[in-house]
Amino acid sequence: MTIKVINEQQNLKEVIEVLLTHLEPSKVMKFWAACQLGKGDYLQLKENLFAQEDVDSLYEKIKAYEDRE
């Protein structure tokens, strides 16, 4: 039997992406604060989360989120 060890940073990144997909950003940040997940290197996490993004792609995602409500 083999056990796959999950990389903690990769797992956290995936969880945050799921939360941001299904909740508004302010709720994600409140959850993050309640869990004391604000510790660590935010700049590195930010780079990992938004590596494929630019201003235009983020604008489109924000606009789509706002239009869905």
Secondary structure, 3 states (H helix, E strand, C coil): CCCCCCCHHHHHHHHHHHHHHHCCHHHHHHHHHHCCCCCCCHHHHHHHHCCCCCHHHHHHHHHHHHHHC
